[in-house]
Amino acid sequence: MSSLTISLVPQHAWVQSGTIRDNITFSSRPEDVDVDRVNEIIDACGLRPDVNMWPEGDLCVDRLDKQKFAHCRSTRIGEKGITLSGGQRQRICLARAAYDRSSEVVLLDDPLSAVDAHVGHHLLHRCILNGPLATRTRLLVTHHLDVLPYADLVLVMERDGPSDARIIQQGTYAVNTFCASTSINANVSVPAREPRCLPYTHGRVRLDLGLERPRRSSP
């Protein structure tokens, strides 16, 4: 069985002390960094205004001479560097996942919660739905209902204990919306042309991201 490479964008954004470039390209060697891709990622993740505002921006990205890329400066963050807002940290985490071409699956743990509405719209349409993440499998945890129409599959979850949850509904956004509206009013008649509601069997799953496979009880 072939291995699967996964990128994670956590809800509590993690950045390392170092340069902006190092945080985006992460484990890449300086001579292997794709300058054009870094530029694309900075734009897709809405970081361009921030880069232009920071003391040294990312001079490595602005230079046209790629041979000098490894020796030019870039704004430092963390220790001996600038302090970032929660939204900036979240976008750098998203940029890191977007830059990594090797990952086939991207887990997005509510990355839109730390940014303003217009920034969230930019990230959704320029990075997640289109742009660098468009060809990968994306699993998005979100409380933003306006995102749901773009999903191929929607799972509605409900907390069931301190560390457990259960899936109470699944399907497309259209089916879930219709089923939710009919469940509120039991007297609603269901026309034959409407989608059929397929309730889930309330299997339990673990909320924590451990090494074990998610546990599900039998129906």
DOVEXRO-863326 format. One line per 3 residues: number of its first residue (from 1); for each residue x, y, z of N, C-alpha, C. Coordinates in nm, 2 decimals. Each point is the difference from the previous one (the first is absolute). Layout:
BEGIN
NUM = X/Y/Z/X/Y/Z/X/Y/Z; ...
END
This chain:
BEGIN
1 = 0.08/-0.12/0.00/-0.08/0.12/0.00/0.09/0.12/0.00; -0.03/0.10/-0.09/0.09/0.12/-0.01/-0.03/0.09/0.11; 0.10/0.08/0.04/-0.02/0.09/0.11/-0.07/0.13/-0.05
4 = -0.07/0.07/0.09/-0.07/0.12/-0.04/0.06/0.12/0.08; 0.03/0.10/-0.08/0.06/0.12/0.06/-0.11/0.10/0.03; 0.00/0.05/0.13/-0.11/0.09/0.05/0.06/0.13/0.05
7 = -0.06/0.11/-0.04/0.04/0.13/0.06/-0.11/0.04/0.10; 0.04/0.06/0.11/-0.10/0.04/0.10/0.01/0.15/0.03; -0.11/0.07/-0.01/-0.01/0.14/0.04/-0.08/0.01/0.13
10 = 0.07/0.01/0.11/-0.07/-0.01/0.13/-0.08/0.13/0.03; -0.10/-0.02/0.09/-0.08/0.12/0.04/0.09/0.10/0.08; 0.08/-0.05/0.08/0.10/0.08/0.08/0.13/0.00/-0.08
13 = 0.01/0.11/-0.08/0.11/0.00/-0.10/0.14/-0.01/0.07; 0.09/-0.07/-0.07/0.13/-0.02/0.05/0.10/0.06/-0.10; 0.09/0.08/0.05/0.11/0.05/-0.08/0.13/-0.02/0.08
16 = 0.11/-0.01/-0.07/0.13/-0.02/0.06/0.08/0.13/-0.01; 0.09/0.02/0.10/0.09/0.12/0.00/0.09/-0.01/-0.13; 0.00/0.10/-0.07/0.07/0.00/-0.13/-0.05/0.10/-0.09
19 = 0.03/-0.01/-0.13/-0.05/0.10/-0.10/-0.14/-0.05/-0.05; -0.06/0.10/-0.07/-0.13/-0.03/-0.06/0.02/-0.11/-0.11; 0.11/0.02/-0.07/0.03/-0.10/-0.11/0.02/-0.14/0.06
22 = 0.07/-0.01/0.11/0.02/-0.13/0.06/-0.13/-0.06/0.05; -0.09/0.08/0.05/-0.13/-0.06/0.05/-0.09/-0.04/-0.11; 0.02/0.06/-0.12/-0.09/-0.05/-0.11/0.07/-0.12/-0.07
25 = 0.12/0.01/-0.03/0.07/-0.11/-0.07/0.04/-0.11/0.09; 0.01/0.02/0.13/0.02/-0.09/0.11/0.13/-0.09/-0.02; -0.01/-0.12/-0.04/0.11/-0.09/-0.01/0.08/0.01/-0.13
28 = -0.04/0.08/-0.09/0.07/0.01/-0.13/0.14/0.06/0.02; 0.10/-0.04/-0.07/0.13/0.06/0.00/-0.01/0.13/-0.07; 0.08/0.10/0.04/-0.01/0.13/-0.07/0.01/-0.01/-0.15
31 = 0.10/-0.08/-0.05/0.02/-0.01/-0.14/-0.12/-0.07/-0.07; -0.08/-0.07/0.07/-0.11/-0.07/-0.06/-0.13/0.08/0.00; -0.01/0.11/0.06/-0.12/0.08/0.02/-0.04/0.05/-0.14
34 = -0.13/-0.02/-0.03/-0.06/0.05/-0.12/-0.05/0.14/0.02; 0.07/0.10/-0.05/-0.03/0.14/0.03/-0.13/0.04/-0.06; -0.03/-0.04/-0.12/-0.13/0.03/-0.06/-0.12/-0.06/0.08
37 = 0.02/-0.12/0.05/-0.10/-0.06/0.08/-0.02/0.07/0.13; 0.10/0.05/0.07/-0.01/0.08/0.12/-0.08/0.12/-0.03; 0.03/0.07/-0.11/-0.08/0.12/-0.03/-0.15/-0.04/-0.02
40 = -0.02/-0.11/-0.07/-0.14/-0.04/-0.02/-0.07/-0.03/0.13; 0.07/-0.07/0.09/-0.06/-0.03/0.13/-0.03/0.12/0.08; 0.09/0.10/0.00/-0.02/0.12/0.08/-0.12/0.07/-0.05
43 = -0.03/0.01/-0.13/-0.12/0.06/-0.05/-0.12/-0.08/0.03; 0.01/-0.13/-0.02/-0.12/-0.08/0.03/-0.05/0.00/0.14; 0.10/0.01/0.10/-0.03/0.00/0.14/-0.02/0.14/0.05
46 = -0.01/0.10/-0.08/-0.03/0.14/0.04/0.11/0.06/0.09; 0.12/-0.04/-0.03/0.11/0.05/0.08/0.08/0.12/-0.06; -0.04/0.03/-0.12/0.07/0.11/-0.07/0.00/0.13/0.07
49 = -0.11/0.05/0.05/0.00/0.13/0.07/0.08/-0.01/0.13; 0.01/-0.11/0.06/0.08/-0.02/0.12/0.15/0.00/-0.03; 0.03/-0.07/-0.11/0.14/0.00/-0.04/0.05/0.14/-0.04
52 = -0.08/0.07/-0.06/0.04/0.14/-0.04/0.01/0.09/0.12; -0.07/-0.03/0.11/0.00/0.08/0.12/0.11/-0.03/0.09; 0.05/-0.13/0.00/0.10/-0.04/0.10/0.14/0.07/-0.03
55 = 0.08/0.01/0.10/0.12/0.08/-0.01/0.09/-0.04/-0.12; 0.02/-0.13/-0.02/0.08/-0.05/-0.11/-0.08/-0.07/-0.10; -0.13/-0.01/0.02/-0.09/-0.07/-0.09/0.05/-0.14/-0.02
58 = 0.01/-0.04/-0.12/0.07/-0.12/-0.04/0.08/0.03/-0.12; 0.12/0.06/0.02/0.08/0.05/-0.11/0.05/-0.12/-0.09; 0.00/-0.12/0.06/0.04/-0.11/-0.08/-0.10/-0.03/-0.11
61 = -0.13/0.03/0.03/-0.10/-0.02/-0.10/0.00/0.11/-0.11; 0.04/0.12/0.04/-0.01/0.11/-0.09/0.12/0.00/-0.10; 0.11/-0.06/0.03/0.11/0.00/-0.08/-0.02/-0.09/-0.13
64 = 0.05/0.04/-0.11/-0.02/-0.07/-0.12/0.12/-0.10/-0.02; 0.11/0.03/0.06/0.12/-0.09/-0.01/-0.02/-0.12/0.09; -0.04/-0.12/-0.05/-0.03/-0.11/0.09/0.13/-0.06/0.06
67 = 0.11/0.03/-0.06/0.13/-0.06/0.05/0.03/0.07/0.14; -0.05/0.12/0.02/0.03/0.07/0.12/-0.11/-0.02/0.11; -0.09/-0.09/-0.04/-0.12/-0.02/0.09/0.04/-0.05/0.14
70 = 0.10/-0.09/0.01/0.04/-0.06/0.12/0.07/0.10/0.09; 0.05/0.11/-0.05/0.08/0.09/0.08/-0.07/0.13/0.03; -0.12/0.03/-0.05/-0.07/0.12/0.03/-0.07/-0.01/0.13
73 = -0.05/0.12/0.05/-0.07/0.01/0.13/-0.15/-0.02/-0.01; -0.06/-0.04/0.11/-0.14/-0.01/0.01/-0.04/0.03/0.14; -0.12/0.06/0.02/-0.05/0.04/0.13/0.00/-0.12/0.10
76 = 0.05/0.02/0.12/0.01/-0.11/0.10/-0.13/0.01/0.08; -0.05/-0.11/0.05/-0.11/0.00/0.09/0.04/-0.09/0.12; -0.07/0.02/0.11/0.03/-0.08/0.12/0.12/0.07/0.08
79 = 0.09/-0.09/0.05/0.12/0.05/0.07/0.08/0.10/-0.08; 0.03/0.12/0.05/0.08/0.10/-0.07/-0.07/0.05/-0.13; -0.13/-0.02/0.00/-0.07/0.04/-0.12/-0.13/0.07/0.04
82 = -0.09/0.03/-0.10/-0.12/0.07/0.02/-0.11/-0.10/0.06; -0.10/0.06/0.06/-0.11/-0.08/0.06/-0.12/0.00/-0.10; -0.06/-0.11/-0.03/-0.10/-0.01/-0.10/-0.14/-0.01/0.07
85 = -0.10/0.05/-0.07/-0.14/-0.01/0.05/-0.04/-0.15/-0.02; -0.12/-0.03/0.06/-0.05/-0.14/-0.02/-0.03/-0.03/-0.15; -0.06/0.10/-0.07/-0.03/-0.01/-0.14/0.12/-0.02/-0.09
88 = 0.11/0.07/0.03/0.12/-0.01/-0.07/0.06/-0.14/0.02; 0.00/-0.05/0.12/0.06/-0.13/0.03/-0.08/-0.11/-0.07; -0.13/0.02/0.00/-0.09/-0.10/-0.07/0.03/0.00/-0.15
91 = 0.02/0.11/-0.06/0.03/0.01/-0.14/0.13/-0.06/-0.04; 0.10/0.02/0.09/0.13/-0.06/-0.02/-0.01/-0.15/0.01; -0.08/-0.05/0.09/-0.02/-0.15/0.01/-0.06/-0.05/-0.13
94 = -0.10/0.07/-0.05/-0.07/-0.04/-0.12/0.10/0.00/-0.12; 0.09/0.11/0.00/0.09/0.01/-0.11/0.10/-0.12/0.01; 0.04/-0.04/0.12/0.09/-0.11/0.01/-0.06/-0.13/-0.06
97 = -0.12/-0.03/0.03/-0.07/-0.11/-0.06/-0.02/0.01/-0.15; -0.03/0.12/-0.05/-0.02/0.03/-0.14/0.13/-0.02/-0.08; 0.12/0.04/0.06/0.12/-0.01/-0.07/0.05/-0.14/-0.02
100 = -0.03/-0.09/0.10/0.04/-0.14/-0.01/-0.07/-0.07/-0.11; 0.06/-0.04/-0.11/-0.06/-0.07/-0.11/-0.02/-0.14/0.03; 0.07/-0.06/0.10/0.00/-0.14/0.02/-0.13/-0.06/0.07
103 = -0.07/0.09/0.07/-0.12/-0.05/0.07/-0.12/-0.02/-0.09; -0.06/-0.11/0.02/-0.12/-0.03/-0.08/-0.13/0.04/0.07; 0.00/0.00/0.13/-0.11/0.04/0.08/0.04/0.11/0.09
106 = -0.09/0.10/0.01/0.02/0.12/0.09/-0.11/0.00/0.10; 0.03/0.00/0.13/-0.09/0.01/0.11/-0.01/0.14/0.05; -0.11/0.07/-0.02/-0.01/0.14/0.04/-0.10/0.01/0.12
109 = 0.07/0.03/0.11/-0.08/0.00/0.13/-0.04/0.15/0.02; -0.11/0.03/-0.06/-0.07/0.13/0.02/0.10/0.12/-0.02; 0.07/0.00/-0.11/0.10/0.11/-0.02/-0.06/0.14/-0.03
112 = -0.13/0.00/-0.03/-0.07/0.13/-0.03/-0.05/0.07/0.13; 0.01/-0.07/0.11/-0.05/0.06/0.13/0.09/0.12/0.05; 0.12/0.00/-0.04/0.10/0.10/0.05/0.01/0.12/-0.09
115 = -0.07/0.01/-0.11/0.01/0.11/-0.10/-0.13/0.07/-0.02; 0.01/0.12/-0.05/-0.12/0.08/-0.03/-0.08/-0.06/-0.11; -0.12/0.04/-0.02/-0.09/-0.06/-0.10/0.06/0.02/-0.14
118 = 0.05/0.12/-0.03/0.05/0.02/-0.14/0.13/-0.08/-0.03; 0.08/-0.02/0.11/0.12/-0.08/-0.01/-0.04/-0.15/-0.02; -0.10/-0.04/0.08/-0.05/-0.14/-0.01/-0.05/-0.03/-0.14
121 = -0.07/0.10/-0.06/-0.05/-0.02/-0.14/0.12/-0.01/-0.09; 0.10/0.08/0.01/0.12/-0.01/-0.08/0.06/-0.14/0.01; 0.02/-0.04/0.12/0.07/-0.13/0.03/-0.08/-0.12/-0.06
124 = -0.13/0.01/0.01/-0.09/-0.11/-0.05/0.01/-0.01/-0.15; -0.01/0.12/-0.07/-0.01/0.00/-0.14/0.13/0.00/-0.08; 0.11/0.05/0.07/0.13/0.02/-0.07/0.10/-0.11/0.04
127 = -0.03/-0.07/0.11/0.09/-0.10/0.05/-0.06/-0.14/0.02; -0.12/-0.01/0.06/-0.05/-0.13/0.04/-0.08/-0.06/-0.12; -0.10/0.08/-0.05/-0.08/-0.05/-0.12/0.08/0.00/-0.13
130 = 0.07/0.11/-0.02/0.08/0.02/-0.12/0.15/0.03/0.05; 0.09/0.00/-0.10/0.13/0.03/0.04/0.08/-0.12/0.05; 0.10/0.01/0.09/0.09/-0.10/0.03/-0.06/-0.13/0.06
133 = -0.12/0.01/0.07/-0.06/-0.12/0.06/-0.11/-0.06/-0.08; -0.03/0.05/-0.12/-0.11/-0.04/-0.08/0.00/-0.14/-0.04; 0.11/-0.06/-0.02/0.01/-0.14/-0.05/0.02/-0.10/0.11
136 = -0.01/0.04/0.12/0.02/-0.10/0.11/-0.13/-0.03/0.07; 0.00/-0.11/0.08/-0.11/-0.03/0.08/0.00/0.09/0.12; -0.10/0.08/0.03/-0.01/0.09/0.11/-0.11/-0.03/0.10
139 = 0.04/-0.02/0.13/-0.10/-0.03/0.10/0.00/0.13/0.09; -0.11/0.07/0.00/-0.01/0.13/0.06/-0.10/-0.01/0.12; 0.05/0.03/0.12/-0.09/0.02/0.12/-0.03/0.15/0.01
142 = -0.13/0.03/0.00/-0.04/0.14/0.00/-0.13/0.02/0.07; -0.02/0.12/0.05/-0.13/0.05/0.05/-0.07/0.10/-0.10; 0.07/0.03/-0.11/-0.05/0.09/-0.10/-0.09/-0.07/-0.09
145 = -0.13/0.02/0.01/-0.10/-0.07/-0.08/0.01/0.04/-0.15; 0.05/0.12/-0.03/0.00/0.04/-0.14/0.10/-0.08/-0.08; 0.09/-0.08/0.07/0.10/-0.08/-0.07/-0.06/-0.13/-0.05
148 = -0.11/-0.04/0.06/-0.05/-0.14/-0.02/-0.05/-0.03/-0.14; -0.06/0.10/-0.07/-0.04/-0.03/-0.14/0.11/-0.04/-0.09; 0.13/0.03/0.03/0.11/-0.04/-0.09/0.05/-0.14/0.03
151 = -0.05/-0.06/0.11/0.06/-0.13/0.04/-0.07/-0.12/-0.08; 0.08/-0.10/-0.03/-0.05/-0.12/-0.06/-0.08/-0.08/0.10; 0.04/0.00/0.12/-0.07/-0.08/0.11/0.01/0.08/0.13
154 = -0.12/0.01/0.07/-0.01/0.07/0.12/-0.03/-0.10/0.11; 0.08/0.00/0.11/-0.03/-0.07/0.12/-0.03/0.09/0.11; -0.12/-0.02/0.06/-0.04/0.09/0.11/0.02/-0.08/0.13
157 = 0.08/0.05/0.09/0.04/-0.07/0.12/-0.05/0.07/0.13; -0.02/-0.08/0.10/-0.06/0.04/0.13/0.09/-0.06/0.11; 0.03/0.09/0.10/0.08/-0.05/0.11/-0.07/-0.11/0.08
160 = 0.07/-0.10/0.03/-0.06/-0.11/0.08/0.09/-0.04/0.11; 0.02/0.08/0.09/0.10/-0.02/0.11/0.12/0.09/-0.01; 0.09/0.00/0.09/0.11/0.09/0.00/0.10/-0.02/-0.11
163 = 0.02/-0.12/-0.05/0.09/-0.03/-0.11/-0.06/-0.07/-0.12; -0.12/-0.03/0.00/-0.07/-0.07/-0.11/-0.10/0.09/-0.07; -0.03/-0.04/-0.12/-0.10/0.07/-0.08/-0.07/-0.10/-0.08
166 = -0.12/0.04/-0.05/-0.07/-0.09/-0.09/-0.04/0.07/-0.13; -0.01/-0.07/-0.11/-0.04/0.06/-0.12/-0.16/-0.01/-0.01; -0.07/0.11/0.00/-0.14/-0.01/0.00/-0.06/0.02/-0.13
169 = 0.07/0.04/-0.10/-0.05/0.02/-0.13/0.12/0.00/-0.10; -0.03/-0.05/-0.12/0.10/0.00/-0.11/-0.07/0.01/-0.13; 0.08/0.05/-0.10/-0.06/0.02/-0.13/0.05/0.13/-0.07
172 = -0.06/0.04/-0.11/0.04/0.12/-0.06/-0.07/0.12/0.08; 0.04/0.12/-0.03/-0.06/0.11/0.07/-0.15/0.01/-0.03; -0.04/-0.02/-0.13/-0.14/0.00/-0.03/-0.09/-0.10/0.08
175 = 0.06/-0.12/0.01/-0.08/-0.10/0.07/0.00/0.03/0.15; 0.11/0.04/0.06/0.00/0.03/0.14/-0.09/0.12/0.04; 0.00/0.10/-0.09/-0.09/0.12/0.02/-0.14/-0.04/0.00
178 = -0.04/-0.09/-0.10/-0.14/-0.04/-0.01/-0.04/-0.09/0.12; 0.09/-0.09/0.04/-0.03/-0.09/0.11/-0.01/0.08/0.13; 0.08/0.10/0.02/-0.01/0.08/0.12/-0.13/0.07/0.00
181 = -0.05/0.06/-0.11/-0.12/0.07/0.00/-0.12/-0.09/0.02; 0.00/-0.12/-0.05/-0.11/-0.09/0.02/0.00/-0.06/0.14; 0.12/-0.01/0.07/0.00/-0.06/0.13/-0.05/0.10/0.10
184 = 0.00/0.13/-0.03/-0.05/0.10/0.09/-0.15/0.00/0.00; -0.06/-0.03/-0.11/-0.15/-0.01/-0.01/-0.04/-0.13/-0.05; -0.04/-0.09/0.09/-0.03/-0.14/-0.03/-0.12/-0.01/-0.09
187 = -0.08/0.11/-0.02/-0.12/-0.01/-0.08/0.02/0.04/-0.14; 0.13/0.04/-0.03/0.03/0.04/-0.14/-0.01/-0.13/-0.09; -0.07/0.02/-0.11/-0.01/-0.11/-0.10/0.12/0.01/-0.09
190 = 0.05/-0.12/-0.04/0.12/0.00/-0.08/-0.04/-0.04/-0.14; 0.02/0.10/-0.10/-0.03/-0.03/-0.14/0.09/-0.10/-0.05; -0.05/-0.08/-0.10/0.08/-0.11/-0.05/0.13/0.05/-0.07
193 = 0.00/0.12/-0.05/0.12/0.05/-0.07/0.11/0.04/0.09; -0.03/0.02/0.13/0.10/0.05/0.09/0.10/-0.12/0.04; 0.12/0.04/0.04/0.10/-0.10/0.03/-0.04/-0.08/0.13
196 = 0.03/-0.13/0.00/-0.04/-0.09/0.11/0.10/0.02/0.11; -0.05/0.02/0.12/0.08/0.01/0.12/0.05/-0.13/0.05; 0.13/-0.01/0.01/0.06/-0.13/0.05/0.07/0.03/0.13
199 = -0.07/-0.02/0.11/0.06/0.02/0.13/0.12/-0.09/0.03; 0.10/0.05/0.07/0.12/-0.08/0.04/-0.04/-0.09/0.12; 0.08/-0.11/0.02/-0.03/-0.09/0.10/0.06/0.04/0.14
202 = 0.04/0.13/0.01/0.05/0.05/0.13/0.12/-0.08/0.05; 0.10/-0.03/-0.09/0.12/-0.07/0.04/0.09/0.10/0.07; 0.07/-0.04/0.10/0.09/0.09/0.08/0.13/0.00/-0.07
205 = 0.07/0.12/0.01/0.13/0.02/-0.05/0.08/0.08/0.11; 0.13/-0.02/-0.01/0.09/0.07/0.10/0.02/0.14/-0.06; 0.01/0.10/0.09/0.03/0.14/-0.04/0.15/0.02/-0.01
208 = 0.08/-0.07/0.08/0.14/0.03/0.01/0.07/-0.06/-0.13; 0.11/0.06/-0.04/0.07/-0.05/-0.12/0.12/-0.08/0.05; -0.03/-0.12/0.05/0.10/-0.09/0.04/0.05/-0.10/-0.11
211 = 0.08/-0.09/0.03/0.05/-0.10/-0.10/-0.10/-0.11/-0.02; -0.09/-0.02/0.09/-0.10/-0.11/-0.01/-0.10/0.04/-0.11; -0.06/-0.10/-0.06/-0.11/0.02/-0.09/-0.13/0.05/0.07
214 = -0.08/0.08/-0.05/-0.12/0.05/0.06/-0.09/-0.12/0.05; -0.05/0.00/0.12/-0.08/-0.11/0.05/-0.15/0.03/-0.03; -0.06/-0.10/-0.05/-0.15/0.01/-0.02/-0.07/-0.12/0.06
217 = -0.10/0.03/0.07/-0.08/-0.10/0.06/-0.10/-0.06/-0.10; -0.04/-0.12/0.02/-0.09/-0.06/-0.09/-0.14/0.06/0.01; -0.08/0.01/-0.10/-0.13/0.07/0.01/-0.09/-0.07/0.10
END
